[in-house]
Amino acid sequence: MKAIIVSLKNKKSVGVRVERVFAHAKYRKTVKRHRNYQVGLNGGLKREDLNLGQVVEIKSARPESASKRFLLIKVYDSTKD
């Protein structure tokens, strides 16, 4: 899943926002919804290398804590994507 970094306040995790766009079942209007997740950092990635607004890829993983259920896999270059 692609997500946008919205919080860098924690030492070992980052907050991300995942947006989804779909057509309303009855009215067929395009609807936008989002959900925020806490994401654990993968081995080689450091929080100091990340910035707010960067696009990242996350994947589902086993729970690290009560709120962390995803891992950060890849950081996309903000100039290209």
PyMOL commands that set and color helices and strands:
alter all, ss='L'
color gray80, all
select helices_A, chain A and resi 47-49
alter helices_A, ss='H'
color red, helices_A
select strands_A, chain A and resi 2-7+13-23+30-40+55-60+68-75
alter strands_A, ss='S'
color yellow, strands_A
deselect
rebuild
show_as cartoon
